[in-house]
């Protein structure tokens, strides 16, 4: 594993909010990336922050169909259990 220094033009352009890319380092003006992993963030006022997460990519959203299934199947499952329990109680009592 070789250690590479962050090129000065990438640092300067990142601090100025300009895009730049040299080797594995790149900046879009808002984020500073190393091998497509965000390592620093620059807000609108110019303050620079270290990234806590290894990637700036947001987590994938659940598909709508999975949410639809989970929302509408639980009431039916719960009602099936309730009807089954009531049926067993009634048949054991009489």
N, CA, C and O atoms as a GROMACS GRO file, in nm:
protein
  376
    1UNK      N    1   0.085  -0.117   0.000
    1UNK     CA    2   0.000   0.000   0.000
    1UNK      C    3   0.089   0.123   0.000
    1UNK      O    4   0.176   0.138   0.086
    2UNK      N    5   0.068   0.210  -0.095
    2UNK     CA    6   0.146   0.333  -0.102
    2UNK      C    7   0.064   0.449  -0.049
    2UNK      O    8  -0.057   0.456  -0.069
    3UNK      N    9   0.131   0.539   0.018
    3UNK     CA   10   0.066   0.658   0.071
    3UNK      C   11   0.087   0.772  -0.028
    3UNK      O   12   0.200   0.805  -0.064
    4UNK      N   13  -0.023   0.831  -0.071
    4UNK     CA   14  -0.016   0.943  -0.165
    4UNK      C   15  -0.053   1.071  -0.093
    4UNK      O   16  -0.142   1.074  -0.008
    5UNK      N   17   0.017   1.178  -0.130
    5UNK     CA   18  -0.014   1.308  -0.072
    5UNK      C   19  -0.129   1.372  -0.148
    5UNK      O   20  -0.143   1.355  -0.269
    6UNK      N   21  -0.209   1.445  -0.077
    6UNK     CA   22  -0.320   1.517  -0.137
    6UNK      C   23  -0.262   1.634  -0.217
    6UNK      O   24  -0.196   1.720  -0.160
    7UNK      N   25  -0.287   1.639  -0.349
    7UNK     CA   26  -0.229   1.746  -0.432
    7UNK      C   27  -0.281   1.885  -0.391
    7UNK      O   28  -0.399   1.901  -0.360
    8UNK      N   29  -0.194   1.981  -0.393
    8UNK     CA   30  -0.230   2.119  -0.355
    8UNK      C   31  -0.339   2.178  -0.445
    8UNK      O   32  -0.428   2.247  -0.393
    9UNK      N   33  -0.338   2.155  -0.579
    9UNK     CA   34  -0.447   2.211  -0.660
    9UNK      C   35  -0.585   2.160  -0.617
    9UNK      O   36  -0.683   2.234  -0.623
   10UNK      N   37  -0.593   2.033  -0.575
   10UNK     CA   38  -0.722   1.978  -0.530
   10UNK      C   39  -0.764   2.047  -0.401
   10UNK      O   40  -0.882   2.080  -0.383
   11UNK      N   41  -0.668   2.068  -0.310
   11UNK     CA   42  -0.699   2.137  -0.184
   11UNK      C   43  -0.745   2.279  -0.211
   11UNK      O   44  -0.846   2.324  -0.155
   12UNK      N   45  -0.672   2.352  -0.296
   12UNK     CA   46  -0.707   2.491  -0.326
   12UNK      C   47  -0.846   2.502  -0.391
   12UNK      O   48  -0.926   2.587  -0.353
   13UNK      N   49  -0.872   2.416  -0.488
   13UNK     CA   50  -1.002   2.420  -0.555
   13UNK      C   51  -1.114   2.380  -0.460
   13UNK      O   52  -1.224   2.436  -0.467
   14UNK      N   53  -1.090   2.283  -0.372
   14UNK     CA   54  -1.191   2.243  -0.274
   14UNK      C   55  -1.223   2.359  -0.180
   14UNK      O   56  -1.340   2.386  -0.152
   15UNK      N   57  -1.120   2.428  -0.132
   15UNK     CA   58  -1.143   2.540  -0.040
   15UNK      C   59  -1.211   2.657  -0.109
   15UNK      O   60  -1.282   2.735  -0.045
   16UNK      N   61  -1.189   2.671  -0.241
   16UNK     CA   62  -1.255   2.778  -0.318
   16UNK      C   63  -1.393   2.738  -0.367
   16UNK      O   64  -1.469   2.822  -0.416
   17UNK      N   65  -1.427   2.610  -0.355
   17UNK     CA   66  -1.558   2.562  -0.400
   17UNK      C   67  -1.562   2.527  -0.546
   17UNK      O   68  -1.670   2.523  -0.606
   18UNK      N   69  -1.445   2.501  -0.606
   18UNK     CA   70  -1.437   2.467  -0.749
   18UNK      C   71  -1.413   2.317  -0.766
   18UNK      O   72  -1.347   2.256  -0.682
   19UNK      N   73  -1.465   2.256  -0.873
   19UNK     CA   74  -1.439   2.114  -0.897
   19UNK      C   75  -1.296   2.092  -0.948
   19UNK      O   76  -1.241   2.177  -1.018
   20UNK      N   77  -1.238   1.978  -0.912
   20UNK     CA   78  -1.103   1.943  -0.955
   20UNK      C   79  -1.083   1.794  -0.933
   20UNK      O   80  -1.147   1.735  -0.846
   21UNK      N   81  -0.995   1.731  -1.012
   21UNK     CA   82  -0.963   1.590  -0.994
   21UNK      C   83  -0.820   1.564  -1.038
   21UNK      O   84  -0.779   1.601  -1.148
   22UNK      N   85  -0.743   1.501  -0.949
   22UNK     CA   86  -0.607   1.458  -0.980
   22UNK      C   87  -0.588   1.320  -0.917
   22UNK      O   88  -0.594   1.307  -0.794
   23UNK      N   89  -0.566   1.220  -1.000
   23UNK     CA   90  -0.547   1.083  -0.950
   23UNK      C   91  -0.670   1.035  -0.876
   23UNK      O   92  -0.782   1.054  -0.924
   24UNK      N   93  -0.652   0.974  -0.758
   24UNK     CA   94  -0.767   0.923  -0.684
   24UNK      C   95  -0.840   1.032  -0.605
   24UNK      O   96  -0.945   1.006  -0.545
   25UNK      N   97  -0.784   1.154  -0.604
   25UNK     CA   98  -0.845   1.264  -0.530
   25UNK      C   99  -0.930   1.348  -0.624
   25UNK      O  100  -0.889   1.380  -0.736
   26UNK      N  101  -1.048   1.384  -0.578
   26UNK     CA  102  -1.132   1.475  -0.657
   26UNK      C  103  -1.220   1.556  -0.564
   26UNK      O  104  -1.243   1.520  -0.449
   27UNK      N  105  -1.267   1.666  -0.618
   27UNK     CA  106  -1.355   1.754  -0.541
   27UNK      C  107  -1.462   1.807  -0.635
   27UNK      O  108  -1.435   1.839  -0.751
   28UNK      N  109  -1.583   1.815  -0.584
   28UNK     CA  110  -1.691   1.877  -0.662
   28UNK      C  111  -1.723   2.017  -0.609
   28UNK      O  112  -1.821   2.078  -0.649
   29UNK      N  113  -1.638   2.066  -0.518
   29UNK     CA  114  -1.658   2.198  -0.460
   29UNK      C  115  -1.727   2.192  -0.325
   29UNK      O  116  -1.709   2.281  -0.242
   30UNK      N  117  -1.805   2.087  -0.303
   30UNK     CA  118  -1.874   2.071  -0.175
   30UNK      C  119  -1.814   1.957  -0.094
   30UNK      O  120  -1.802   1.967   0.028
   31UNK      N  121  -1.775   1.848  -0.161
   31UNK     CA  122  -1.714   1.733  -0.096
   31UNK      C  123  -1.575   1.710  -0.153
   31UNK      O  124  -1.547   1.742  -0.269
   32UNK      N  125  -1.486   1.654  -0.070
   32UNK     CA  126  -1.354   1.612  -0.112
   32UNK      C  127  -1.353   1.460  -0.105
   32UNK      O  128  -1.383   1.402   0.000
   33UNK      N  129  -1.317   1.395  -0.216
   33UNK     CA  130  -1.327   1.250  -0.227
   33UNK      C  131  -1.188   1.187  -0.242
   33UNK      O  132  -1.098   1.246  -0.302
   34UNK      N  133  -1.174   1.069  -0.187
   34UNK     CA  134  -1.059   0.983  -0.211
   34UNK      C  135  -1.114   0.848  -0.253
   34UNK      O  136  -1.179   0.779  -0.175
   35UNK      N  137  -1.088   0.810  -0.378
   35UNK     CA  138  -1.142   0.685  -0.435
   35UNK      C  139  -1.294   0.678  -0.420
   35UNK      O  140  -1.349   0.575  -0.382
   36UNK      N  141  -1.361   0.788  -0.449
   36UNK     CA  142  -1.508   0.801  -0.446
   36UNK      C  143  -1.568   0.789  -0.306
   36UNK      O  144  -1.689   0.773  -0.293
   37UNK      N  145  -1.487   0.796  -0.202
   37UNK     CA  146  -1.535   0.803  -0.064
   37UNK      C  147  -1.513   0.944  -0.014
   37UNK      O  148  -1.401   0.995  -0.019
   38UNK      N  149  -1.618   1.007   0.036
   38UNK     CA  150  -1.606   1.144   0.085
   38UNK      C  151  -1.520   1.147   0.211
   38UNK      O  152  -1.541   1.069   0.304
   39UNK      N  153  -1.422   1.236   0.213
   39UNK     CA  154  -1.335   1.247   0.330
   39UNK      C  155  -1.349   1.384   0.397
   39UNK      O  156  -1.306   1.402   0.511
   40UNK      N  157  -1.408   1.481   0.326
   40UNK     CA  158  -1.427   1.614   0.385
   40UNK      C  159  -1.548   1.680   0.321
   40UNK      O  160  -1.586   1.648   0.208
   41UNK      N  161  -1.609   1.773   0.396
   41UNK     CA  162  -1.727   1.846   0.350
   41UNK      C  163  -1.705   1.995   0.374
   41UNK      O  164  -1.652   2.035   0.477
   42UNK      N  165  -1.744   2.076   0.278
   42UNK     CA  166  -1.732   2.221   0.289
   42UNK      C  167  -1.873   2.280   0.282
   42UNK      O  168  -1.943   2.260   0.183
   43UNK      N  169  -1.914   2.352   0.387
   43UNK     CA  170  -2.049   2.410   0.386
   43UNK      C  171  -2.047   2.543   0.311
   43UNK      O  172  -1.943   2.587   0.264
   44UNK      N  173  -2.163   2.605   0.302
   44UNK     CA  174  -2.176   2.727   0.222
   44UNK      C  175  -2.098   2.845   0.280
   44UNK      O  176  -2.061   2.937   0.207
   45UNK      N  177  -2.073   2.843   0.410
   45UNK     CA  178  -1.997   2.953   0.470
   45UNK      C  179  -1.846   2.933   0.456
   45UNK      O  180  -1.769   3.023   0.490
   46UNK      N  181  -1.802   2.816   0.407
   46UNK     CA  182  -1.660   2.792   0.385
   46UNK      C  183  -1.594   2.708   0.492
   46UNK      O  184  -1.475   2.678   0.482
   47UNK      N  185  -1.669   2.668   0.596
   47UNK     CA  186  -1.611   2.583   0.700
   47UNK      C  187  -1.596   2.440   0.647
   47UNK      O  188  -1.683   2.390   0.575
   48UNK      N  189  -1.485   2.376   0.683
   48UNK     CA  190  -1.454   2.242   0.635
   48UNK      C  191  -1.468   2.144   0.752
   48UNK      O  192  -1.420   2.170   0.862
   49UNK      N  193  -1.535   2.032   0.725
   49UNK     CA  194  -1.559   1.930   0.826
   49UNK      C  195  -1.511   1.795   0.775
   49UNK      O  196  -1.521   1.765   0.657
   50UNK      N  197  -1.458   1.714   0.867
   50UNK     CA  198  -1.417   1.578   0.834
   50UNK      C  199  -1.542   1.491   0.828
   50UNK      O  200  -1.633   1.506   0.910
   51UNK      N  201  -1.547   1.402   0.731
   51UNK     CA  202  -1.661   1.312   0.718
   51UNK      C  203  -1.648   1.199   0.818
   51UNK      O  204  -1.541   1.139   0.830
   52UNK      N  205  -1.756   1.169   0.890
   52UNK     CA  206  -1.757   1.062   0.988
   52UNK      C  207  -1.789   0.928   0.923
   52UNK      O  208  -1.746   0.823   0.971
   53UNK      N  209  -1.865   0.931   0.815
   53UNK     CA  210  -1.905   0.808   0.747
   53UNK      C  211  -1.806   0.778   0.635
   53UNK      O  212  -1.747   0.870   0.579
   54UNK      N  213  -1.788   0.652   0.601
   54UNK     CA  214  -1.693   0.619   0.494
   54UNK      C  215  -1.743   0.657   0.355
   54UNK      O  216  -1.664   0.661   0.261
   55UNK      N  217  -1.872   0.686   0.341
   55UNK     CA  218  -1.925   0.718   0.209
   55UNK      C  219  -2.031   0.826   0.222
   55UNK      O  220  -2.104   0.831   0.321
   56UNK      N  221  -2.040   0.911   0.121
   56UNK     CA  222  -2.141   1.015   0.120
   56UNK      C  223  -2.268   0.968   0.051
   56UNK      O  224  -2.364   1.045   0.036
   57UNK      N  225  -2.271   0.844   0.009
   57UNK     CA  226  -2.387   0.790  -0.059
   57UNK      C  227  -2.496   0.760   0.043
   57UNK      O  228  -2.471   0.691   0.141
   58UNK      N  229  -2.618   0.812   0.021
   58UNK     CA  230  -2.726   0.782   0.116
   58UNK      C  231  -2.766   0.635   0.107
   58UNK      O  232  -2.748   0.572   0.003
   59UNK      N  233  -2.821   0.580   0.215
   59UNK     CA  234  -2.864   0.441   0.211
   59UNK      C  235  -2.979   0.423   0.113
   59UNK      O  236  -3.058   0.515   0.094
   60UNK      N  237  -2.989   0.307   0.050
   60UNK     CA  238  -3.098   0.286  -0.046
   60UNK      C  239  -3.233   0.285   0.024
   60UNK      O  240  -3.246   0.236   0.136
   61UNK      N  241  -3.332   0.340  -0.043
   61UNK     CA  242  -3.467   0.344   0.011
   61UNK      C  243  -3.536   0.210  -0.012
   61UNK      O  244  -3.507   0.140  -0.110
   62UNK      N  245  -3.627   0.176   0.079
   62UNK     CA  246  -3.705   0.055   0.061
   62UNK      C  247  -3.802   0.076  -0.056
   62UNK      O  248  -3.859   0.184  -0.068
   63UNK      N  249  -3.820  -0.023  -0.139
   63UNK     CA  250  -3.918  -0.009  -0.247
   63UNK      C  251  -4.058   0.010  -0.189
   63UNK      O  252  -4.089  -0.038  -0.080
   64UNK      N  253  -4.141   0.080  -0.264
   64UNK     CA  254  -4.277   0.108  -0.218
   64UNK      C  255  -4.356  -0.019  -0.196
   64UNK      O  256  -4.436  -0.027  -0.103
   65UNK      N  257  -4.333  -0.120  -0.280
   65UNK     CA  258  -4.410  -0.244  -0.268
   65UNK      C  259  -4.386  -0.310  -0.134
   65UNK      O  260  -4.480  -0.362  -0.074
   66UNK      N  261  -4.260  -0.310  -0.084
   66UNK     CA  262  -4.232  -0.371   0.046
   66UNK      C  263  -4.306  -0.298   0.158
   66UNK      O  264  -4.358  -0.362   0.249
   67UNK      N  265  -4.308  -0.165   0.152
   67UNK     CA  266  -4.382  -0.090   0.253
   67UNK      C  267  -4.530  -0.118   0.244
   67UNK      O  268  -4.598  -0.131   0.346
   68UNK      N  269  -4.582  -0.128   0.122
   68UNK     CA  270  -4.723  -0.157   0.100
   68UNK      C  271  -4.760  -0.292   0.161
   68UNK      O  272  -4.861  -0.303   0.231
   69UNK      N  273  -4.678  -0.392   0.135
   69UNK     CA  274  -4.704  -0.526   0.188
   69UNK      C  275  -4.700  -0.525   0.341
   69UNK      O  276  -4.786  -0.583   0.406
   70UNK      N  277  -4.598  -0.460   0.397
   70UNK     CA  278  -4.585  -0.462   0.543
   70UNK      C  279  -4.699  -0.385   0.611
   70UNK      O  280  -4.741  -0.423   0.720
   71UNK      N  281  -4.749  -0.280   0.548
   71UNK     CA  282  -4.857  -0.202   0.609
   71UNK      C  283  -4.990  -0.278   0.605
   71UNK      O  284  -5.065  -0.276   0.702
   72UNK      N  285  -5.018  -0.344   0.493
   72UNK     CA  286  -5.150  -0.404   0.476
   72UNK      C  287  -5.158  -0.551   0.515
   72UNK      O  288  -5.268  -0.603   0.527
   73UNK      N  289  -5.047  -0.620   0.535
   73UNK     CA  290  -5.058  -0.761   0.574
   73UNK      C  291  -5.068  -0.781   0.723
   73UNK      O  292  -5.131  -0.877   0.767
   74UNK      N  293  -5.008  -0.694   0.803
   74UNK     CA  294  -5.013  -0.712   0.948
   74UNK      C  295  -5.156  -0.711   1.005
   74UNK      O  296  -5.184  -0.794   1.092
   75UNK      N  297  -5.246  -0.625   0.961
   75UNK     CA  298  -5.383  -0.632   1.014
   75UNK      C  299  -5.452  -0.764   0.981
   75UNK      O  300  -5.529  -0.816   1.062
   76UNK      N  301  -5.426  -0.819   0.863
   76UNK     CA  302  -5.488  -0.945   0.825
   76UNK      C  303  -5.431  -1.060   0.906
   76UNK      O  304  -5.505  -1.150   0.948
   77UNK      N  305  -5.301  -1.060   0.929
   77UNK     CA  306  -5.240  -1.164   1.011
   77UNK      C  307  -5.292  -1.156   1.154
   77UNK      O  308  -5.325  -1.259   1.214
   78UNK      N  309  -5.300  -1.036   1.209
   78UNK     CA  310  -5.350  -1.019   1.346
   78UNK      C  311  -5.495  -1.062   1.356
   78UNK      O  312  -5.533  -1.128   1.453
   79UNK      N  313  -5.577  -1.027   1.259
   79UNK     CA  314  -5.718  -1.067   1.264
   79UNK      C  315  -5.732  -1.218   1.248
   79UNK      O  316  -5.822  -1.278   1.308
   80UNK      N  317  -5.647  -1.282   1.168
   80UNK     CA  318  -5.652  -1.427   1.154
   80UNK      C  319  -5.622  -1.494   1.288
   80UNK      O  320  -5.690  -1.589   1.327
   81UNK      N  321  -5.520  -1.446   1.358
   81UNK     CA  322  -5.489  -1.501   1.490
   81UNK      C  323  -5.606  -1.480   1.586
   81UNK      O  324  -5.641  -1.571   1.663
   82UNK      N  325  -5.665  -1.362   1.583
   82UNK     CA  326  -5.776  -1.334   1.673
   82UNK      C  327  -5.894  -1.426   1.644
   82UNK      O  328  -5.954  -1.481   1.737
   83UNK      N  329  -5.929  -1.445   1.518
   83UNK     CA  330  -6.041  -1.532   1.481
   83UNK      C  331  -6.010  -1.676   1.520
   83UNK      O  332  -6.099  -1.746   1.569
   84UNK      N  333  -5.887  -1.720   1.500
   84UNK     CA  334  -5.849  -1.856   1.537
   84UNK      C  335  -5.860  -1.878   1.687
   84UNK      O  336  -5.911  -1.981   1.732
   85UNK      N  337  -5.812  -1.783   1.764
   85UNK     CA  338  -5.820  -1.795   1.910
   85UNK      C  339  -5.965  -1.795   1.957
   85UNK      O  340  -6.002  -1.875   2.043
   86UNK      N  341  -6.046  -1.708   1.901
   86UNK     CA  342  -6.188  -1.704   1.937
   86UNK      C  343  -6.257  -1.835   1.900
   86UNK      O  344  -6.337  -1.888   1.977
   87UNK      N  345  -6.226  -1.888   1.782
   87UNK     CA  346  -6.285  -2.016   1.740
   87UNK      C  347  -6.246  -2.129   1.836
   87UNK      O  348  -6.330  -2.210   1.875
   88UNK      N  349  -6.118  -2.133   1.873
   88UNK     CA  350  -6.074  -2.238   1.965
   88UNK      C  351  -6.139  -2.222   2.101
   88UNK      O  352  -6.174  -2.322   2.164
   89UNK      N  353  -6.155  -2.101   2.147
   89UNK     CA  354  -6.222  -2.080   2.277
   89UNK      C  355  -6.367  -2.125   2.272
   89UNK      O  356  -6.416  -2.190   2.364
   90UNK      N  357  -6.436  -2.090   2.165
   90UNK     CA  358  -6.579  -2.125   2.153
   90UNK      C  359  -6.596  -2.276   2.141
   90UNK      O  360  -6.685  -2.333   2.204
   91UNK      N  361  -6.512  -2.342   2.061
   91UNK     CA  362  -6.530  -2.486   2.042
   91UNK      C  363  -6.492  -2.564   2.168
   91UNK      O  364  -6.543  -2.674   2.189
   92UNK      N  365  -6.405  -2.512   2.250
   92UNK     CA  366  -6.369  -2.581   2.375
   92UNK      C  367  -6.470  -2.557   2.486
   92UNK      O  368  -6.483  -2.639   2.577
   93UNK      N  369  -6.541  -2.446   2.479
   93UNK     CA  370  -6.638  -2.415   2.583
   93UNK      C  371  -6.764  -2.498   2.563
   93UNK      O  372  -6.820  -2.548   2.660
   94UNK      N  373  -6.810  -2.514   2.440
   94UNK     CA  374  -6.936  -2.586   2.415
   94UNK      C  375  -6.906  -2.728   2.387
   94UNK      O  376  -6.997  -2.807   2.363
   0.00000   0.00000   0.00000
